[in-house]
Amino acid sequence: MTLNRRHFLGSGLAAGLILKAPEVLGQARPRVVVIGGGAGGATAARYLAKDGKGALDVTLVEMNPIYTTCFFSNLYLGGVRDFESLQQGYAQLSGMGITVITDMATGVDRAARTVTLAGGTVLPYDRLILSPGIDFVEGSVPGWSLADQEIMPHAYKAGPQTQLLKAQVEAMPEGGTFAMIAPPNPYRCPPGPYERISMVAHVLSQKNPTAKILLIDPKDKFSKQALFEEGWAKHYGTMVERIGPDFGGANVEVRPGSMEIVVDGEVTKVDCCNVIPGQSAGQIAQIAGVTDDKGWAPVTPDAMKSKVDENIYVLGDASAQGDMPKSGFSANSQAKVAAMAIRGELTGSKVFPAKYSNTCWSLLAPEDGVKVGASYEPTPEKIASVESFVSATGEDAALRKATYEESLGWYAGITADIFG
């Protein structure tokens, strides 16, 4: 089945103010504050407003007035999609009666049930949804810190970093070397590191065919590995070299000042280096005190409710929920479950059993698309995979093209579902 819109559709405020909920028929509406305007947060806000039919006061806090999707950002790096096509606004959500605030959340007082914003505004809530995405684990790649992101970009928060990495790839000298330091598990995907390798290889094969790509990987194996390795050999010959942990991929240091990488003691000069550090839940989840010792926020499998605070829900990349990957599709799916649970708690509406799903598409080369996915259900311990699928090696070109076209329909559908 080809996914499309039809299948999926189923202003900062003055600093120092404490916002009060509007009244409906003389009674204050329950207040839901959502932090993070990506696939999880924006979906949750939209479904709370749409299905709540005015019964809830919904506020969405997002620091960026225009949101750039991580999903499909690798296609921009590969020259397959333009940057503007990744950018989404919040006008439709504002038109639904959602209060959209362009600011950064800096504090959560769980006892008082308030959120403090960088501009000084204090937002009271009855339920709080945290969907802040990821932050990076400082020191996870020796020699690299956020201060070096303009030299060795991560491009793992889509936007200017993505544009910088693309410019650096295209500026490489003839026969130069691109290096990627891949992240340890678990990590946000998309933008998948291995699809990114494919898209960088595509650009270099067209513009700089004698260039080399070094993939430094601390993991023994990765998702869709056989498909990627088959695709790299087919489309890019010997351009891509993966150095796994058996050959020093888990013992790496970078030197941004001299544009060098050190793998198991061996120094290599590179021309472009994409450092993708270890990751944890976005900082506001840590500030709120709902993360565990691994840096992620444990949630209940049936509703995405924090195991630390029953008035807080955590969605998407930031959550520790079980088998689901940290993808935009997952966050969108989780947001609908959480929105339904919150409506049930605050308005008495019917709550149906939770079901989740995910599909992740990857592009190996133009029109050579592959995918992996699963359906999930809550168990007492976690969100568990109950049925899964993955593309096969050796598929013909017509099927791979159809898979790619399916992903285009999905992007159109899910962005409409998230942002209206």
Secondary structure as the mmCIF struct_conf table of DSSP 4:
data_model
#
loop_
_struct_conf.conf_type_id
_struct_conf.id
_struct_conf.beg_label_comp_id
_struct_conf.beg_label_asym_id
_struct_conf.beg_label_seq_id
_struct_conf.end_label_comp_id
_struct_conf.end_label_asym_id
_struct_conf.end_label_seq_id
HELX_RH_AL_P HELX_RH_AL_P1 ARG A 5 PHE A 8
TURN_TY1_P TURN_TY1_P1 ALA A 15 GLY A 16
STRN STRN1 ILE A 18 ILE A 18
STRN STRN2 GLU A 23 VAL A 24
TURN_TY1_P TURN_TY1_P2 LEU A 25 GLY A 26
STRN STRN3 GLN A 27 ALA A 28
HELX_LH_PP_P HELX_LH_PP_P1 ARG A 29 PRO A 30
STRN STRN4 ARG A 31 ILE A 35
BEND BEND1 GLY A 38 GLY A 38
TURN_TY1_P TURN_TY1_P3 ALA A 39 GLY A 40
HELX_RH_AL_P HELX_RH_AL_P2 GLY A 41 GLY A 52
TURN_TY1_P TURN_TY1_P4 LYS A 53 GLY A 54
BEND BEND2 ALA A 55 LEU A 56
STRN STRN5 ASP A 57 GLU A 62
BEND BEND3 MET A 63 MET A 63
BEND BEND4 PRO A 65 ILE A 66
STRN STRN6 TYR A 67 THR A 68
BEND BEND5 CYS A 70 CYS A 70
TURN_TY1_P TURN_TY1_P5 PHE A 71 PHE A 72
HELX_RH_AL_P HELX_RH_AL_P3 SER A 73 LEU A 77
TURN_TY1_P TURN_TY1_P6 GLY A 78 GLY A 79
BEND BEND6 VAL A 80 ARG A 81
HELX_RH_3T_P HELX_RH_3T_P1 PHE A 83 LEU A 86
STRN STRN7 GLN A 87 GLN A 88
BEND BEND7 TYR A 90 TYR A 90
HELX_RH_AL_P HELX_RH_AL_P4 ALA A 91 GLY A 95
TURN_TY1_P TURN_TY1_P7 MET A 96 GLY A 97
STRN STRN8 THR A 99 THR A 102
BEND BEND8 ASP A 103 ASP A 103
STRN STRN9 ALA A 105 ASP A 109
TURN_TY1_P TURN_TY1_P8 ARG A 110 ARG A 113
STRN STRN10 THR A 114 LEU A 117
TURN_TY1_P TURN_TY1_P9 ALA A 118 GLY A 119
BEND BEND9 GLY A 120 GLY A 120
STRN STRN11 VAL A 122 PRO A 124
BEND BEND10 ASP A 126 ASP A 126
STRN STRN12 ARG A 127 LEU A 130
STRN STRN13 ILE A 134 PHE A 136
TURN_TY1_P TURN_TY1_P10 GLU A 138 GLY A 139
BEND BEND11 SER A 140 VAL A 141
TURN_TY1_P TURN_TY1_P11 PRO A 142 GLY A 143
HELX_RH_3T_P HELX_RH_3T_P2 LEU A 146 ASP A 148
TURN_TY1_P TURN_TY1_P12 GLN A 149 ILE A 151
BEND BEND12 MET A 152 MET A 152
BEND BEND13 LYS A 157 GLY A 159
HELX_RH_AL_P HELX_RH_AL_P5 PRO A 160 GLU A 170
TURN_TY1_P TURN_TY1_P13 ALA A 171 ALA A 171
HELX_LH_PP_P HELX_LH_PP_P2 MET A 172 PRO A 173
TURN_TY1_P TURN_TY1_P14 GLU A 174 GLY A 175
STRN STRN14 THR A 177 ILE A 181
HELX_LH_PP_P HELX_LH_PP_P3 ALA A 182 PRO A 184
BEND BEND14 ASN A 185 PRO A 186
STRN STRN15 ARG A 188 ARG A 188
BEND BEND15 PRO A 190 PRO A 191
HELX_RH_AL_P HELX_RH_AL_P6 PRO A 193 LYS A 207
TURN_TY1_P TURN_TY1_P15 PRO A 209 THR A 210
STRN STRN16 LYS A 212 ILE A 216
BEND BEND16 LYS A 219 ASP A 220
TURN_TY1_P TURN_TY1_P16 SER A 223 LYS A 224
HELX_RH_AL_P HELX_RH_AL_P7 GLN A 225 TYR A 236
TURN_TY1_P TURN_TY1_P17 GLY A 237 THR A 238
STRN STRN17 VAL A 240 ILE A 243
HELX_RH_3T_P HELX_RH_3T_P3 PRO A 245 PHE A 247
TURN_TY1_P TURN_TY1_P18 GLY A 248 ALA A 250
BEND BEND17 ASN A 251 ASN A 251
STRN STRN18 VAL A 252 ARG A 255
HELX_RH_3T_P HELX_RH_3T_P4 PRO A 256 SER A 258
TURN_TY1_P TURN_TY1_P19 MET A 259 MET A 259
STRN STRN19 GLU A 260 VAL A 263
TURN_TY1_P TURN_TY1_P20 ASP A 264 GLY A 265
STRN STRN20 GLU A 266 LYS A 269
BEND BEND18 ASP A 271 ASP A 271
STRN STRN21 CYS A 272 VAL A 275
STRN STRN22 GLN A 279 ALA A 281
HELX_RH_AL_P HELX_RH_AL_P8 GLN A 283 ILE A 287
TURN_TY1_P TURN_TY1_P21 ALA A 288 GLY A 289
TURN_TY1_P TURN_TY1_P22 ASP A 293 LYS A 294
BEND BEND19 GLY A 295 GLY A 295
STRN STRN23 ALA A 297 PRO A 298
STRN STRN24 VAL A 299 VAL A 299
TURN_TY1_P TURN_TY1_P23 PRO A 301 ALA A 303
STRN STRN25 LYS A 305 SER A 306
BEND BEND20 LYS A 307 VAL A 308
TURN_TY1_P TURN_TY1_P24 GLU A 310 ASN A 311
STRN STRN26 ILE A 312 VAL A 314
HELX_RH_3T_P HELX_RH_3T_P5 GLY A 316 ALA A 318
STRN STRN27 SER A 319 ALA A 320
STRN STRN28 GLY A 322 GLY A 322
BEND BEND21 ASP A 323 ASP A 323
STRN STRN29 LYS A 326 LYS A 326
HELX_RH_AL_P HELX_RH_AL_P9 GLY A 328 THR A 347
HELX_LH_PP_P HELX_LH_PP_P4 PHE A 352 ALA A 354
STRN STRN30 TYR A 356 ALA A 365
TURN_TY1_P TURN_TY1_P25 PRO A 366 GLU A 367
STRN STRN31 ASP A 368 PRO A 378
BEND BEND22 PRO A 380 LYS A 382
STRN STRN32 ILE A 383 VAL A 390
HELX_LH_PP_P HELX_LH_PP_P5 SER A 391 ALA A 392
TURN_TY1_P TURN_TY1_P26 THR A 393 GLY A 394
HELX_RH_AL_P HELX_RH_AL_P10 ALA A 397 PHE A 419
#
